Amino acid sequence: MLELVELTKVYPGATAPVVALDRVSLTVGRGEIFGVIGRSGAGKSTLIRCINLLERPTSGTVRVDGQDLASLDTRALNAARRDIGMVFQHFNLLSSRTAFDNVALPLEIAGRKPAEIAPRVAELLELVGLADEARRYPAQLSGGQKQRVGIARALANRPKVLLCDEATSALDPETTIQILDLVADINRRLGVTVVLITHEMNVVRRIAGKVAVLERGRMLESGAVYDVFTRPQSETTRSFVAETVGYSLPAALRATASRHPGVGAATLLRVDLTDAAAREPLVSELSRRFALDLNIVAGRIDEIQGRPFGSLAMIAAGKPDCIETAIGHLRQRNVHVEVLGHVPADDRPAA
């Protein structure tokens, strides 16, 4: 449904050009919910504005449903943009118009007749749960209700693609969940392809099937959300994951951990668990099979889209060759293991 090829956007700067996007390529399948995540300044908003050509890329290609948008004249581009709905962070509703009239606006611009507009708007307000709020003005609505109006307005022309630009960042956590669940429901019921721009991994984790990570205009990695969560390839992605499902080692343990083992030192390990491994009694198995004393000092097990994943930090005490064999055993079972350091015997936390 959506294909970006080597997309680049450069702005003139006071002293040097500013590269907002640097050869970004990605493909979004028909009917997918695709997340794009990055910190402030990563290029997310520029990317989403290039998708509907509100910003013209410096170079590269934007194809929506096989159509190269940059090749279209003004009239054809305006028609193509009706296939791309957009939901904004701060709602962008007209304060002088009711909820009904805000949703009707795109239809009016498209030249639809009043007899067509009224039933379509009523249908959309019902879809987003605001059938009883049609005559209220934005000032009379809550933040969540305003965003529901924004979503209904974005769907007015039956778009093929729905762009959500930080659509939940101005909302409280409970309302955020409600809006995300609404977007997921719309995706299922209407089959519309959704692109989510966000700086929150929890947003991606809740409803997206795939995700791309941006930093300073470049795409660091992309793939299925579960794979990116459980096997992050970049430091930026690891930091996002840590904020969502990570843990912190005890300060005293971090202070005493050493890169080099000493006499009698134990090994501090990080073990990442996915799918079946997250449900198996690995700790007790390692302890019995390799004669190790294991102490879990930090960790968390969670789920994403029904699949378990998590990470544990543990201290393994025993013969060095037994520890190495145990690490090899885990890796043979496709369990990711990282040696974080070594802890002197006297400083190990009590089990």
C-alpha positions in Angstrom: 0.0 0.0 0.0 2.8 2.4 0.8 6.4 2.4 -0.5 9.1 4.9 0.3 12.3 4.5 -1.6 15.5 6.4 -0.6 13.5 9.2 0.7 15.6 12.3 1.5 14.6 15.7 2.8 17.1 18.6 3.2 16.2 22.0 4.6 18.4 25.1 4.2 20.2 26.1 7.4 21.8 29.2 8.7 25.3 27.7 8.4 24.8 24.4 6.7 21.9 22.3 5.2 19.8 20.3 7.7 19.2 16.7 6.6 15.8 15.8 8.1 15.5 12.5 6.3 18.5 10.5 4.9 17.6 7.8 2.3 14.8 6.3 4.2 13.2 3.2 2.6 10.3 1.2 3.9 7.3 -0.8 2.7 3.9 -0.9 4.4 1.6 -3.7 3.4 -2.1 -3.3 2.7 -4.1 -3.4 5.9 -1.1 -3.3 8.2 -0.6 -1.1 11.3 2.9 0.2 10.9 4.7 2.2 13.7 7.5 4.7 13.2 9.3 5.6 16.4 12.0 8.0 17.2 13.0 10.8 19.7 12.4 14.4 19.1 14.3 15.6 16.0 14.5 12.1 14.5 12.6 13.1 11.4 9.2 11.5 12.2 7.0 14.4 11.4 8.9 15.2 8.3 8.5 11.6 7.2 4.7 11.6 7.6 4.4 15.0 5.8 6.4 13.6 2.9 4.0 10.7 2.6 1.1 12.9 1.6 3.5 15.5 0.0 2.7 18.3 2.4 6.5 18.4 2.3 8.1 17.7 -1.0 11.0 15.3 -0.7 14.4 16.5 -1.9 14.8 13.2 -3.5 13.4 9.7 -3.4 10.0 8.2 -4.3 6.6 8.0 -2.5 4.2 5.4 -3.8 0.7 5.0 -2.4 -1.2 2.0 -3.8 1.3 1.9 -6.6 1.0 5.5 -7.6 4.0 7.8 -7.6 2.7 11.0 -5.9 5.5 13.2 -7.1 4.6 12.5 -10.7 1.1 13.9 -10.3 -0.1 17.3 -11.3 -1.8 19.5 -8.7 -5.3 18.3 -9.5 -4.4 14.6 -9.5 -2.4 15.1 -6.3 -5.3 16.6 -4.5 -7.5 13.7 -5.6 -4.8 11.2 -4.4 -4.6 12.9 -1.0 -8.2 12.0 -0.4 -7.0 8.5 -0.2 -4.7 9.5 2.7 -6.4 10.6 6.0 -4.4 12.3 8.7 -4.9 12.5 12.5 -3.0 15.2 14.3 -1.4 15.5 17.8 -3.4 18.6 18.8 -6.6 17.7 17.0 -6.7 20.7 14.6 -10.4 21.1 14.9 -12.2 24.3 13.9 -13.5 25.9 17.1 -16.4 27.6 15.3 -17.7 24.3 14.0 -19.5 21.5 15.8 -18.3 18.0 15.9 -20.7 17.2 13.1 -19.5 20.1 11.0 -15.8 19.3 11.6 -16.3 15.8 10.3 -18.3 17.2 7.3 -15.6 19.6 6.2 -13.5 17.2 4.0 -16.7 16.1 2.3 -17.7 19.7 1.6 -14.3 20.4 0.2 -14.6 17.3 -2.0 -17.8 18.8 -3.4 -20.2 16.2 -1.9 -23.9 17.2 -1.7 -25.6 17.8 1.7 -27.8 14.7 1.1 -24.6 12.6 0.9 -22.8 14.3 3.7 -25.3 14.0 6.6 -25.6 10.2 6.6 -21.8 9.7 6.1 -21.0 12.0 9.1 -23.6 10.3 11.3 -22.1 6.9 10.4 -18.6 8.1 11.3 -19.6 9.7 14.6 -21.3 6.4 15.5 -18.1 4.5 14.5 -16.0 6.6 16.9 -18.6 6.6 19.7 -19.7 10.2 19.5 -23.2 9.9 18.0 -24.6 11.9 21.0 -22.0 14.6 20.8 -22.7 15.7 17.2 -23.8 19.3 18.1 -21.1 20.0 20.6 -18.3 22.4 19.9 -14.6 21.5 20.5 -14.5 23.6 23.7 -17.3 21.4 25.1 -15.4 18.1 24.4 -12.7 16.3 26.3 -9.3 15.6 24.7 -10.2 12.1 23.9 -13.5 13.2 22.3 -11.7 15.8 20.3 -9.3 13.1 18.9 -12.3 10.9 18.1 -13.7 13.7 16.0 -10.3 14.1 14.4 -10.3 10.4 13.5 -13.8 10.5 12.1 -12.8 13.6 10.0 -9.7 11.7 8.7 -12.0 8.8 7.6 -14.6 11.0 5.9 -13.4 10.4 2.3 -12.9 6.6 2.9 -9.0 6.8 2.7 -6.9 3.8 2.0 -4.2 5.1 4.4 -4.6 6.7 7.8 -1.6 8.7 9.1 -1.5 9.3 12.9 1.1 11.9 13.8 1.7 11.6 17.6 -2.1 11.1 17.8 -2.1 10.1 21.5 0.8 12.2 23.0 -1.5 14.9 24.2 -3.8 12.5 26.0 -3.7 10.8 29.5 -2.7 7.1 29.7 -6.3 5.8 30.0 -7.5 7.8 27.1 -4.5 6.9 25.0 -5.4 3.2 25.4 -9.0 3.9 24.3 -7.9 5.8 21.2 -5.4 3.1 20.3 -8.0 0.4 20.7 -10.3 2.5 18.5 -7.7 2.8 15.8 -7.1 -0.9 15.9 -10.8 -1.6 15.7 -11.1 0.8 12.7 -8.2 -1.1 11.0 -9.9 -4.4 11.5 -13.4 -3.2 10.4 -12.5 -1.0 7.5 -9.2 -2.6 6.4 -7.5 0.8 6.3 -3.7 0.8 6.4 -2.4 2.7 9.4 0.9 4.5 9.9 1.6 5.6 13.5 4.3 8.2 14.2 5.2 8.2 17.9 8.0 8.5 20.5 6.4 6.0 22.8 7.2 2.3 22.5 4.0 1.4 24.4 1.9 2.9 21.5 3.7 0.7 19.0 3.6 -2.3 21.2 -0.1 -2.2 21.8 -1.4 -2.2 18.2 1.3 -2.2 15.6 2.4 -5.3 13.7 5.6 -3.8 12.3 7.9 -0.9 13.4 10.7 1.2 12.0 13.1 3.1 14.3 14.4 6.5 13.2 17.3 8.6 14.5 18.6 11.8 13.1 16.8 11.2 9.8 18.1 7.7 9.3 16.3 4.4 9.7 18.2 2.3 12.1 16.1 -0.9 11.8 12.7 -2.2 11.0 10.7 -5.4 11.2 8.0 -7.2 13.1 7.3 -5.5 16.5 8.0 -8.7 18.4 11.4 -9.2 16.7 12.5 -5.6 17.2 11.5 -5.7 20.9 13.2 -9.0 21.6 16.3 -8.5 19.3 17.1 -4.8 19.2 20.0 -4.1 16.9 20.8 -0.4 17.8 21.4 1.4 21.1 18.5 3.7 20.4 16.1 0.7 20.0 17.5 -0.9 23.2 16.8 2.3 25.1 13.2 2.4 23.9 12.7 -1.3 24.8 14.3 -0.7 28.2 11.9 2.1 29.0 9.0 -0.2 28.3 10.0 -3.6 29.5 13.5 -3.1 31.0 14.9 -3.2 34.5 17.7 -1.6 36.4 20.4 -3.4 38.2 20.8 -2.6 41.9 23.2 0.3 42.3 25.4 -1.6 44.7 25.7 -4.4 42.2 26.6 -2.0 39.3 29.3 -0.4 41.5 31.0 -3.7 42.3 30.7 -5.5 38.9 34.0 -5.9 37.1 34.9 -6.7 33.5 37.5 -9.2 34.7 36.8 -12.1 37.0 38.7 -12.4 40.2 39.4 -15.4 42.4 36.1 -16.9 43.4 34.1 -14.3 41.5 30.6 -15.0 40.2 29.4 -14.1 36.7 26.7 -11.5 36.2 24.5 -12.6 33.2 21.6 -11.1 31.2 19.3 -13.7 29.8 16.7 -12.7 27.2 13.7 -14.9 27.0 11.2 -15.2 24.1 8.3 -17.5 23.2 8.7 -21.0 24.7 11.8 -20.2 26.7 9.9 -17.6 28.7 7.6 -20.4 30.0 10.3 -23.0 30.7 12.0 -23.5 34.1 15.4 -22.5 32.8 16.8 -21.3 36.1 16.2 -24.5 38.0 17.4 -26.6 35.0 20.7 -24.7 34.8 21.2 -25.0 38.6 20.6 -28.8 38.6 22.4 -29.7 35.3 25.5 -27.6 35.7 25.8 -27.4 39.5 25.4 -23.6 39.7 24.1 -21.4 42.4 21.8 -18.9 40.6 20.5 -15.7 42.0 18.0 -13.5 40.0 18.8 -9.9 40.9 16.5 -8.1 38.4 14.2 -8.8 35.5 10.8 -8.7 34.0 8.6 -11.0 32.0 5.8 -9.4 29.8 3.8 -10.1 26.7 3.5 -8.5 23.3 0.5 -9.5 21.1 0.0 -12.6 23.2 3.7 -13.8 22.9 5.8 -13.8 26.1 9.2 -12.0 26.2 11.4 -10.7 29.0 14.8 -10.4 30.4 16.5 -11.5 33.6 19.7 -10.5 35.3 21.2 -13.3 37.4 24.4 -14.1 39.2 25.9 -17.5 38.4 28.3 -18.9 41.0 30.2 -22.2 40.3 33.1 -23.6 38.4 34.1 -21.3 35.5 33.9 -24.2 33.0 30.4 -25.1 34.2 29.3 -21.5 33.7 30.7 -21.4 30.2 29.0 -24.7 29.4 25.7 -23.4 30.7 26.0 -20.3 28.6 26.7 -22.4 25.5 23.7 -24.6 26.4 21.4 -21.6 26.4 22.8 -20.2 23.2 22.2 -23.6 21.5 18.6 -23.2 22.5 18.5 -19.8 20.8 18.4 -18.0 24.1 20.3 -14.7 24.0 22.9 -14.5 26.8 25.2 -11.6 27.6 27.9 -11.5 30.2 27.5 -8.2 32.0 30.5 -8.6 34.3 31.8 -10.4 37.4 31.0 -9.9 41.0 33.4 -10.6 43.9 32.1 -13.4 46.1 31.8 -11.2 49.2 29.7 -8.7 47.3 27.1 -11.0 45.9 23.5 -10.2 47.1 21.9 -12.8 49.3 19.5 -15.2 47.5 
